[in-house]
Amino acid sequence: MPGKLKAKIVAGRHLPVMDRASDLTDAFVEVKFGNTTFKTDVYPKSLNPQWNSEWFKFEVDDEDLQDEPLQITVLDHDTYSANDAIGKVYIDIDPLLCSEAATVISGWFPIYDTIHGIRGEINVLVKVDLFNDLNRFRQSSCGIKFFCTTSIPRCYRAIMVHGFVEELVVNEDPEYQWIDRIRTPRASNEARQRLISLMSGELQRKIGLKVLEMGGNAVVGYLQCFDLEGESGLVVRAIGTACTLEKLSNPPSNAQHTANSSPSKDIKENGQWGKWRKGSRASEDTVKTTDPNSFGTEDEPETRDAWWEELRQEIKSHAKALGCHAVIGYSESTSICEEVCILSAAGTAAVLSCRLLQDGCLDVLIEHRCEDLVPLGCGFCHIPYDELNMPFPAQLSYCYCCRRAKVPDVLFTTIDLPTEATITGKGCLIQARLCRLKKKGQGEGNATCISSLLPFMEYELHTQLLNKLKLRAMNALFGLRIQISVGENMLVGLASATAVYLSALPCPGGIQIAGKTPGDLSYEQYMCNMQRKVNDTINKNRELYQINPPEVVEELIGSPIPEPRQRSRLFRSHSESSDELSELDLSHGKKDAFVLEIDDTDAVEDIHSLLTDAPTPPGFFSCNTEVMPGINNWTSGLQMFTSVRVFRLSNANLTNQGLNKIFNELCENLLKSLYFKLRSMVPCCLCHLNFTVAVPEDELIQVAVTAVAMSFHKDQTQDSNKSGEDRAPMKVITENEEQLQFPLELSAETTPPQPLSSAKNTGPSDGSTAGLGRAPSVDYSSFADRCSSWIEQLRLKAHTIRRGSIKTTSSAERTSPLPEGRSRSLRSTRSFPSSSSVTVVKMTPLSFIPGAKITKYLGIINMFFIRETTSLREEGGVSGFLHSFIAEVFAMVRAHVAALGGNAVVSYSMKECVFMENPNKNQAQCLINVSGDAVIFTRETELEASSTQTQTANTQSNEDTPA
């Protein structure tokens, strides 16, 4: 299908000064696609040139349109020397190749330079004319729609699910080529950016070809990742689910389906197939060496394909062992250090309804389970495997909702909570953090050392998760994501999940602390105090998360009564397999206890860290799923944010315990800073908290988080606690106040204690202003009374200024979730989205926008940026450099979406953030990869207003019509 690409350069604005004599610029533009280059005329001595060029036309094949980006370079003309580069713009043409998407790309694009950042804007128009070509041997996949969202898009419905698709592309990294020694850092960065753009387009085209062969027309849950393997090469890989989708004429509103957005990541969707059952989390890790001498360049794709295929086969075998035929919530990740690469894959084994699944897309079909009638609220909890032939030891009991089938006592899954699930109370975020030192090594010896550490790290992470789950009196984890990052001398593990109390699962018992060798009286007193703290924490969590499950009776009206043997098994001790534990008095109420044995100092440290987890401040909730379980009354107030923290280890003689403490404090302080900066949105929930941990260099730990703060009406959370309305809030405030990053009364406004109760009694506010303005219902003024002197207050204020106190944004700024600080100055001085003609583009990691309706998907946004500096200290250090770079990434994403005609980015994610620093030379480099779906959304208030106007117009026309 040959096509014609047309581009027109209209104007530029806010260009930098390139001629110091005149403080102006002689700018011109080069437009390049493939091997063809056009140039505009030089516009002399202006920082706001008006080129109004002719249409530059490129006649190319459609496969080139998919592979190549349109490259626009802005330069400054010099008569007696080489032209100076100002910056570049890469425009992806793929959104124009789909018939249902945009027809023209038109707008102001930031001009980006890898050394100086954004340097002005350029107005560009791009059009594509495609000609029909029925050649069945063509290598193009035009027309295939790609979606980052992990569920069926809002304005489509699934006709058929064809199966899993994957592809990877390998190339040499320009950063490690011989020519890189003689070219400038800017040229090296631009060569890398261009190569990654080409590989990304080629990968997307090859995935589309596989979907065409399957008979589909879309890829849902498209996940693309980059593996920087150093001298071994640069790998770009992608996975997704091939589907056949049909556009809905009247798509459903997001207000009624806000929780439907979550279920799975890649292999299959669960929210759309009706009847399904869930097995367990299946995961697999492997360690490989990427030594370039071990295989040739021509064998690289096949070698890496074999690695991933081996891993996927292991995942499938785990699912089959659990009696399941599908894996949902599937994801893949890598961690690379020198020549060692850890490949990880994880998903949730499940049995799906075969109604929409294509024949042959499942390896194993269990027909008698596909069509079983399962209860809507608890059926997904029922075990899919045979109780008598369990693949592992487990404690089973009858479902507490329907009493028809057996359920486990604890459930770990990688998917979001299904909308039909019956839960009690609210959910919360649970994290397990772990660091382990290792010896420095190379090659096979280093890979062997890491392989021996990995199973123990995963076991300890799961143990931490289980302990914290019991401590919060909950019994299920959703959205579980475990990542282990490898460095030269350490391994860092981080597991995040959302804990809930499923009504179908048995109530978790208490935690009993038992010591193997009881010592003196002081030791026993210490154990009693620890046990008392554990019991108090469990009781507080039950009240905080409103977990009040009904007492289970043996005979339920209208439910089948189990046989006597089964009924006794229902209430049998969960620790019946251990004869030693039965001698201890481990009962906590009527429930069985979970035993923590203390046999060394490490166990004491683990329990101490378990109890010292900082609770969330009053009015805040957090989860890593798309919506918070137990909260349904969302408003339209939302704020997306991205934060990156880098910590350099200074002590060379660190132990595992010391390293764990540092890592814990790093993550906790990051969360506390988020709570502080979003304090004006109380009550609010931090949804889709996506943590990414990395060890980019020796003695350097990096943690990045992307999330969205969503406000909700207060009435729902306060109905159940109206009796203790006056006493409980103040008590919680005094307990949690010191957990914040720094005292909140040091900001400009101080809220007196009186509005606390009055705010609770107000009704739901308007959706556009919910959580803004005078929303805070937390009083921190009492902290000033505890300061011993004015010197103490001055010291705290100076500390606040050094840490960078960021004030709450106004409602006008909140619609644009750029980071505060430097990004605000970028917007105000350079006027990127401040023009009245540009619509403010919302960005959210969710697949929906509360209170809005997505009317059109415009295409996928997949961008890769490199930023380098040789003046790190002058740019504000690591914090200032990363902050400004992330703000620039947000600005460029918004500009590309606005040029497509969109007003939002959904399913936004920052997949890669690689930071490298050389403090001795004042240098730093950062690589960021972001993706998302560009959409057009309409507020429901606007829809109601337009429908009202239409009905009024129809009524008037009917009245005017003569009888």
NORTA-V110924 format. One line per field, one symbol per residue. ss: DSSP state (H for helix, E for strand, C for the rest). phi: phi as a letter, one per 30 degrees, with the letter a starting at -180 (. if undefined). psi: psi as a letter, one per 30 degrees, with the letter a starting at -180 (. if undefined). A space follows every 50 residues. Layout:
BEGIN
ss = ???
phi = ???
psi = ???
END
This chain:
BEGIN
ss = CEEEEEEEEEEEECCCCCECCCCECCEEEEEEECCEEEECCCECCCCCCE CCCCCEEEEEEHHHHHHCCEEEEEEECCCCCCCEEEEEEEECCHHHHCCC CCCEEEEEEEEEECCCEEEEEEEEEEEEEECCCCCCCCCCCCCCEECCCC CCCCCEEEEEEEEEEEEEEEECCHHHCHHHHCCCHHHHHHHHHHHHHHHH HHHHHHHHHHHHHHCCCEEEEEEEEEEECHHHCEEEEEEEEEEEEEECCC CCCCCCCHHHHCCCCCCCCCCCCCCEEEEEEEEEEEEEECCCCCCCHHHH HHHHHHHHHHHHHHHHHHHHHCCCCEEEEEEEEEEEECCEEEEEEEEEEE EECCCCECCCCCCCCCHHHHCCCCCCCCHHHECCCCHHHCCCCCCEEECC CCCCCEEECCEECCCCCCCCCCEEEEEEEEEEEEEEECCCCCHHHHHHHH HHHHHHHHHHHHHHHHHHHHHCCCCEEEEEEEEEEECCCEEEEEEEEEEE EECCCCCCCCEEEEECCCCCHHHHHHHHHHHHHHHHHHHHHHHHCCCCCC CCCCCCCCCCCCCHHHHHHHCCCCCCCCCCHHHCCCCECCECCEEEEECC HHHHHHHHHHHCCCCCCCCEEECCCCCCCCCCCEEEEEEEEEEEEEEECC CCCCCHHHHHHHHHHHHHHHHHHHHHHCHHHCCEEEEEEEEEEECCCCCE EEEEEEEEEEEECCHHHHHHHCCCHHHHHHHHHHHHHHHCCCCHHHCCCC CCCCHHHHHHHCCCCCCCCCCCCCCCCCCCCHHHHCCCCHHHHHHHHHHH HHHCCCCCCCHHHHCCCCCCCHHHHHHHHHCCCCCCCCCCCEECCCCCCC CEEEEEEEEEEEEEEEEEECCCCCCCHHHHHHHHHHHHHHHHHHHHHHHC CCCEEEEEEEEEEEEEEEHHHCEEEEEEEEEEEEEEEEEHHHHHHHHHHH HHHHHHHHHHCCC
phi = .dbbcbbbccabahdddccddchbbccbbccbbiccbcbdddcdhacbdb dhddddcbcbdddddddcddccccbcdbdcbddcdclbbccddeedccdd cdcbcblccddcbdccidbjbbcbcbbbcccdbcddcdccbdjdccbddc bdedcbbdcacckdbaabbbaddddcdddddccdeddddddddddddddd ddddddddddddddjcbabcidbcbcccciddkbccbbbacdbccbdddb ddddddbdcddcebcbdbccdccidabccadcbabbcbccddddadddcd ddddededdddddddddddddciccbbcidbbabbbbhccbccbbaacda ccdcdcdddjdcdbccddcdcddcdddbddddddcdddbddadaccbded ccicbdbddbbcbccddddddcbbiccadbbcbabbdbddabiddddddd dddeeddddddddddddddddchbbabbidbcbbccbdbabbcbcbaccb cdddcdddddcccbcdbecdddddddddddddddddddddddddchcbdd ddcdccdicddddeddddddcdddcddcdddddddcdbiccdccccccba dddddddddddcddddddicbbaccdbddjbbcdcddbbdbbbbbbbcdc ddcdcddddddddddddddddddddddcddcedbbdchdccbcbbdbdib cbbbbbabcccbddeddcddcddcddcdeddddddcdddddaedddddcb ddddddddddcdddddddcdicicddccccddddddddaddddddddddd dddidcdddddddddcddddiddddedddchdcddddcddcdbaddcbbe ibbdcacckccbbbbbbbbcbdddcjiddddddddddddedddddddddd jcbabchdacdbbccbbbddcicabbbbbbalcdbcbbdddddddddddd ddddddddddddd
psi = illkkkkkjdlllhllkfjfefhakiklkkjkkbgkklkllkjkikfilj ehllkkkkjllfeeeeeklkkkkklkkkeglkkkkellkkkkfefffkef alfkjkakkkjkkfefbkhalkkkkklkjkkkjgjfglhlhkfkkkkfkg lkleglkkekkfakklllkklkkffglefffflleeeeeeeeeeeeeeee eeeeeeeeeeeeefglgljkhjjklkjjgbffakkklklakkljlkkkei llkfefhffgfeeleeelkfffgckllkclkklkklklkhkffflleffe eeeeeeeeeeeeeeeeeeeefgglglklhklkllkkjcgkkjkkklakkl klkgegkkkffkekkieffegkjkkeffeffkkflkefhkflkljllkkf efgelkllfkkklgllkkffkjlkalllkkkkkkkkllkkllbeeeeeee efeeeeeeeeeeeeeeeeeefghlgkklhkjkkkkkaeglkkkkkklkkl jkffllkkaakkkkkeikbaeeeeeeeeeeeeeeeeeeeeeeeeghjikk kklejkkgkkklleeeeefeglkfhffkfefffligkjbglllkkjkjfa eeeeeeeefefgkklklkfklklglelkkfkfikagjljklkkkkkkkke kfhkleeeeeeeeeeeeeeeeeeeeefgffgkklkjlhjjkkklielkhk kkkkkklkkkllkfeeffefgfeheeeeeeeeefefefflelkffflekk klfefeeeeffllklkefgkglbhfkgkkgffeeffkflfeeeeeeeeee eefikklklleefffjhklaceeeeeeeefhdgfkffkkkkkkkflglkk glkkfkkflkjjkkkkkkkgieefggaeeeeeeeeeeeeeeeeeeeeeff glgljlhkkjekjjkkkifeghllkkkkklllkklklkkfeeeeeeeeee eeeeeeeeefkk.
END
